[in-house]
Each structure stands twice: as structure tokens, then as C-alpha cells.
Amino acid sequence: QVQLVESGGGSVQAGGSLRLSCATSGGTSSIYYIQWFAWFRQAPGKEREGVAAIHNAYDSTYYGDSVKGRFTMSRDNAKNTLYLQMNSLKPDDTAMYFCAARPSYGGDWHLPEKYNFWGQGTQVTVSS
């Protein structure tokens, strides 16, 4: 079992920045079997959208088209924490942001139904 706890959300004006954190826990054996860690977001009335992901073994990162060049996903293995640095924020980035993890293989990192473990979410609000 993997536990995920997000933090760092808040309200910011357009053009501003925020950094989200996702603390992971569950023991070395549980984390070892995770293939993907990802950030998703969901705005009211919209489907959950893949924002960014990192492959647990290869450390490669992937981004959704709407955030490429503005968001950066990283991690600190010593702290068991994932980060999402969000720059040049736009009102369209307003959503609940979730951290997720999955043990399954496959390149479809952006599909939320493939993820087994989810955090409770942290709200990001960007005003114009």
C-alpha cells in the first residue's frame, strides 16, 4: 500500500508560480513496485487530466501539452517527496491537483484509470 499526501496549493495571480509537494510513504517494498508517479488535475465539470509523470525506474519525465514548458516535475528520493513546480500560471490551470501512483507497466501515463493510489488533492486557484 502506498500513501500520498499533497500540499502547496493556494491562490495566485496569473503569471505567478506555485510548487506542489507530494509526500509518499508505504515502505521501500511498496514503492519499489511503483512504475509511475504522476500529477493529475481536475476542474469542476471537466475530466481528470494528466499533467506530468515520472517513471520510477528510469527517472524520465513526461508532460501534458497544456503545461509543457511551464511545469516541471521532480523528486527528492531522500525525502520521499515529489514536486510539481508550476510557473507562468494561467486561469485555466485552476483545478484540484492530485498525486497518483501505479505499479502497472505501460506508456499511457496520462490515463487516470490506470492508477491505483491517489492523494486527497490540493486546490490551485489562478486569478486573472
C-alpha positions in Angstrom: 0.0 0.0 0.0 1.3 3.5 -0.9 0.1 6.6 0.8 0.3 10.0 -1.0 -0.2 13.4 0.7 -0.3 16.6 -1.4 0.4 20.1 -0.2 1.4 23.5 -1.5 -1.8 24.6 -3.3 -3.2 28.1 -2.9 -4.4 31.2 -4.7 -2.1 33.1 -7.1 -2.5 35.7 -9.8 -1.9 34.8 -13.4 1.8 34.7 -14.3 2.7 33.6 -10.8 4.2 30.4 -9.5 3.4 27.6 -7.1 5.2 24.5 -6.0 3.2 21.5 -5.1 4.6 18.7 -3.0 3.5 15.0 -2.7 4.9 13.1 0.3 5.0 9.4 -0.4 5.0 6.6 2.2 4.3 2.9 2.4 7.7 1.3 2.8 10.5 0.5 0.5 9.0 -2.7 -0.8 5.7 -0.9 -1.8 7.5 2.0 -3.5 9.8 -0.4 -5.4 6.9 -1.8 -7.4 5.6 1.5 -8.5 6.2 2.2 -12.2 4.8 5.7 -12.4 4.2 8.7 -10.2 2.1 11.4 -11.7 0.2 14.6 -11.2 -3.3 15.0 -12.4 -5.8 17.8 -12.1 -9.5 18.2 -12.3 -11.5 21.3 -12.7 -15.3 21.4 -11.9 -17.2 19.8 -14.7 -14.1 18.5 -16.5 -12.4 15.2 -16.7 -9.3 14.4 -14.8 -6.3 15.4 -16.8 -2.8 14.1 -16.7 -0.4 16.9 -16.0 3.0 15.3 -15.5 4.6 11.9 -14.7 7.9 10.4 -13.8 8.9 6.9 -14.4 10.1 5.4 -11.1 13.0 3.3 -12.6 14.2 5.5 -15.5 13.6 8.9 -13.9 12.2 10.2 -17.2 9.5 12.8 -17.1 6.5 13.5 -19.3 4.1 16.4 -19.5 0.7 17.2 -20.9 0.6 19.5 -23.8 -1.1 22.3 -21.9 1.7 22.6 -19.3 4.8 21.8 -21.4 7.5 24.5 -20.8 5.7 25.9 -17.7 5.6 23.0 -15.3 8.4 20.8 -14.0 8.0 17.6 -12.1 10.9 16.4 -9.9 11.5 14.3 -6.8 13.8 14.1 -3.8 14.3 10.4 -3.0 15.9 11.2 0.3 12.7 12.9 1.4 10.3 10.5 -0.4 8.7 13.6 -1.9 7.6 14.5 -5.4 7.3 18.1 -6.6 5.4 20.0 -9.3 6.9 23.4 -10.0 4.3 25.5 -11.8 5.4 28.7 -13.5 3.6 31.2 -15.7 0.3 30.1 -14.2 -2.9 30.8 -16.1 -6.6 30.9 -15.0 -7.1 27.7 -17.0 -4.7 26.0 -14.6 -7.3 26.4 -11.8 -8.2 22.9 -10.6 -7.8 20.4 -7.8 -4.4 18.7 -8.2 -3.8 15.1 -7.3 -0.7 13.0 -6.9 -1.0 9.4 -8.1 1.0 6.2 -8.3 0.6 2.9 -10.2 2.5 -0.4 -10.2 1.4 -1.3 -13.8 3.6 -1.1 -16.8 2.8 0.8 -20.0 3.4 4.2 -21.6 -0.1 5.5 -21.0 0.9 7.6 -18.1 -1.8 10.1 -18.7 -4.8 7.7 -18.1 -6.1 8.2 -14.6 -7.9 4.8 -14.6 -4.5 3.1 -14.7 -3.6 4.5 -11.3 -4.2 2.6 -8.1 -3.1 5.1 -5.4 -4.3 8.7 -5.0 -3.8 11.5 -2.7 -6.6 13.7 -1.4 -5.8 16.6 -3.6 -4.7 20.2 -3.2 -6.6 23.2 -4.7 -4.9 25.6 -7.0 -6.7 28.8 -8.0 -5.3 31.2 -10.5 -7.0 34.6 -10.9 -6.7 36.9 -13.9 
